[in-house]
């Protein structure tokens, strides 16, 4: 891993993901978490202040980047919630089967190398009846914006640590064995190719 990936990229990710529009999206999704939560792609801990301490007992924060884990340790988290950081990739989650009541994924599916494997792992660790909450940017509904997404994507991936602009988030979730029962989408303020958001809840089929 080069100097850019180790030092600069984590700061870029934190800055991009801490925008006010993204924060408003987090506030719609994160408080719906319940019980023991696995957050895939903890990043710098931007979701932590939004957990409801009356509903969440423990959060496992899965984050492969050492620099981002270091930032997350400084993030605000309610005292009632036990936070455990997991230095691992989404494709190999170090939890036992049926350990989590909720899996939370925000602005992370865009960068995971093997999404089907990661979603298989998410289903494995979810308890029966557990929920997957998601909020992601992805493929836009407008043809002109999609053309921009497809054109810029190769360069964007290189600069953004593997981030894809044009992933079809609902299709990925369904192909990964989840049934979506609550789906919302819209453009949030920002550059259109990177600002079409999907969010909601899904359950293992």
C-alpha positions as CSV (number, residue, x, y, z in Angstrom):
1,X,0.0,0.0,0.0
2,X,1.4,3.3,-1.1
3,X,1.7,6.6,0.8
4,X,-1.4,8.1,-0.9
5,X,-3.5,5.1,0.2
6,X,-2.1,5.1,3.7
7,X,-2.0,8.9,4.5
8,X,-4.0,11.0,2.0
9,X,-6.9,8.7,1.0
10,X,-8.3,8.3,4.5
11,X,-8.4,12.1,4.9
12,X,-10.1,12.4,1.5
13,X,-12.7,9.8,2.5
14,X,-13.4,11.4,5.8
15,X,-13.9,14.8,4.2
16,X,-16.1,13.5,1.4
17,X,-18.3,11.4,3.8
18,X,-18.7,14.1,6.4
19,X,-20.6,16.5,4.2
20,X,-23.9,17.9,5.5
21,X,-26.0,16.0,2.9
22,X,-24.4,12.7,3.8
23,X,-24.9,13.5,7.5
24,X,-28.7,14.0,6.8
25,X,-28.8,10.6,5.1
26,X,-27.0,8.9,8.1
27,X,-29.6,10.4,10.4
28,X,-32.4,8.7,8.4
29,X,-30.8,5.2,8.6
30,X,-28.5,4.7,11.6
31,X,-31.1,5.3,14.4
32,X,-33.1,2.3,13.0
33,X,-30.3,-0.1,14.1
34,X,-31.2,-2.5,16.9
35,X,-29.4,-4.9,19.3
36,X,-25.9,-6.0,18.4
37,X,-24.8,-4.2,15.3
38,X,-22.1,-5.0,12.7
39,X,-21.2,-1.9,10.8
40,X,-19.4,-2.8,7.6
41,X,-17.1,0.0,6.6
42,X,-16.9,2.0,9.9
43,X,-14.6,4.5,8.2
44,X,-13.8,7.4,10.5
45,X,-16.8,6.7,12.8
46,X,-19.2,9.2,11.3
47,X,-22.2,7.0,12.0
48,X,-21.4,6.5,15.7
49,X,-23.2,9.6,17.1
50,X,-26.4,8.5,15.4
51,X,-26.9,5.2,17.2
52,X,-29.8,5.1,19.6
53,X,-28.3,4.0,23.0
54,X,-31.7,2.8,24.1
55,X,-31.8,0.3,21.3
56,X,-28.2,-0.6,20.6
57,X,-26.0,-2.5,23.0
58,X,-22.9,-3.2,21.0
59,X,-21.3,-2.1,17.7
60,X,-18.7,-4.1,15.9
61,X,-17.0,-1.6,13.6
62,X,-15.4,-3.4,10.6
63,X,-12.7,-1.3,9.0
64,X,-9.6,-2.5,7.2
65,X,-7.8,0.9,7.1
66,X,-5.6,1.5,10.1
67,X,-5.7,5.3,9.6
68,X,-9.6,5.3,9.5
69,X,-9.7,3.1,12.6
70,X,-7.5,5.6,14.4
71,X,-9.9,8.4,13.5
72,X,-12.9,6.3,14.6
73,X,-11.4,6.0,18.1
74,X,-11.7,9.7,18.4
75,X,-15.4,9.8,17.3
76,X,-18.3,10.4,19.6
77,X,-20.1,7.3,20.7
78,X,-22.8,7.0,23.4
79,X,-21.4,5.7,26.7
80,X,-24.1,3.0,26.8
81,X,-22.8,1.4,23.6
82,X,-19.8,-1.0,23.6
83,X,-17.7,-0.4,20.5
84,X,-15.2,-3.0,19.2
85,X,-13.1,-2.3,16.2
86,X,-12.4,-5.1,13.7
87,X,-9.4,-4.8,11.4
88,X,-10.8,-7.0,8.6
89,X,-12.3,-6.9,5.1
90,X,-16.0,-7.3,4.5
91,X,-15.3,-10.5,2.6
92,X,-14.0,-12.2,5.7
93,X,-16.0,-11.0,8.8
94,X,-14.4,-12.3,12.0
95,X,-17.8,-13.0,13.8
96,X,-19.6,-16.2,14.4
97,X,-22.8,-17.2,12.6
98,X,-26.0,-15.4,13.8
99,X,-24.2,-12.9,16.1
100,X,-25.7,-9.7,14.8
101,X,-29.2,-8.3,15.0
102,X,-28.4,-5.6,12.5
103,X,-25.9,-5.1,9.8
104,X,-25.3,-1.5,8.7
105,X,-23.6,-0.5,5.5
106,X,-23.3,3.2,4.5
107,X,-21.3,4.5,1.6
108,X,-19.3,1.2,1.5
109,X,-20.7,-1.1,-1.1
110,X,-19.1,1.2,-3.7
111,X,-15.6,0.2,-2.7
112,X,-15.9,-3.5,-1.7
113,X,-14.0,-5.6,-4.2
114,X,-16.1,-8.8,-3.9
115,X,-19.6,-7.6,-3.2
116,X,-21.3,-11.0,-3.5
117,X,-18.9,-12.5,-1.0
118,X,-19.4,-9.6,1.4
119,X,-23.1,-9.9,1.3
120,X,-22.9,-13.7,1.8
121,X,-20.8,-12.9,4.9
122,X,-23.4,-10.3,6.1
123,X,-26.2,-13.0,5.8
124,X,-24.0,-15.4,7.7
125,X,-23.6,-13.2,10.7
126,X,-27.2,-12.0,10.8
127,X,-29.5,-13.7,13.3
128,X,-32.8,-15.1,11.9
129,X,-35.1,-12.1,11.5
130,X,-32.2,-9.7,11.5
131,X,-32.0,-6.6,9.2
132,X,-29.5,-5.0,6.9
133,X,-29.7,-1.2,6.8
134,X,-28.1,0.5,3.9
135,X,-27.4,4.0,2.5
136,X,-25.3,4.1,-0.6
137,X,-24.6,6.3,-3.6
138,X,-24.9,4.5,-6.9
139,X,-26.2,4.2,-10.5
140,X,-28.5,7.1,-11.4
141,X,-31.8,6.8,-13.1
142,X,-31.1,9.5,-15.7
143,X,-29.3,8.4,-18.9
144,X,-27.2,11.5,-19.1
145,X,-25.9,11.1,-15.6
146,X,-25.3,7.4,-16.1
147,X,-23.1,8.2,-19.1
148,X,-21.0,10.6,-16.9
149,X,-20.8,7.9,-14.2
150,X,-19.6,5.3,-16.7
151,X,-17.1,7.6,-18.4
152,X,-15.5,9.0,-15.2
153,X,-15.6,5.7,-13.2
154,X,-12.2,4.3,-14.2
155,X,-10.4,7.4,-13.0
156,X,-12.6,7.8,-10.0
157,X,-11.8,4.3,-8.8
158,X,-8.1,5.0,-9.0
159,X,-8.4,8.3,-7.1
160,X,-11.1,7.1,-4.6
161,X,-9.6,3.8,-3.3
162,X,-11.7,1.6,-5.5
163,X,-15.0,3.6,-5.2
164,X,-17.4,2.9,-8.1
165,X,-19.8,5.6,-9.1
166,X,-22.1,3.3,-11.1
167,X,-23.0,0.3,-9.0
168,X,-26.7,-0.7,-9.1
169,X,-27.2,-1.0,-5.3
170,X,-30.7,-2.6,-5.2
171,X,-29.6,-5.2,-7.8
172,X,-26.5,-6.0,-5.9
173,X,-28.5,-6.5,-2.6
174,X,-31.0,-8.7,-4.3
175,X,-28.3,-10.8,-6.1
176,X,-26.6,-11.1,-2.7
177,X,-29.6,-12.9,-1.2
178,X,-31.5,-10.0,0.4
179,X,-35.1,-9.0,-0.1
180,X,-35.6,-5.2,0.0
181,X,-38.7,-4.3,1.9
182,X,-38.0,-0.6,2.3
183,X,-36.3,1.3,-0.5
184,X,-35.9,5.1,-1.0
185,X,-33.8,7.0,-3.5
186,X,-33.1,10.5,-4.6
187,X,-30.3,12.9,-5.6
188,X,-28.8,14.6,-2.5
189,X,-27.0,17.9,-3.0
190,X,-23.6,17.6,-4.7
191,X,-22.1,16.6,-8.0
192,X,-24.8,14.5,-9.7
193,X,-22.7,11.5,-10.8
194,X,-21.8,10.9,-7.1
195,X,-25.0,12.0,-5.4
196,X,-27.8,9.6,-6.3
197,X,-28.5,7.8,-3.0
198,X,-30.4,4.6,-2.2
199,X,-31.3,3.8,1.4
200,X,-33.6,1.5,3.3
201,X,-33.8,-2.0,4.9
202,X,-33.3,-5.5,3.6
203,X,-33.7,-9.0,5.0
204,X,-32.1,-12.3,4.1
205,X,-34.3,-14.3,1.7
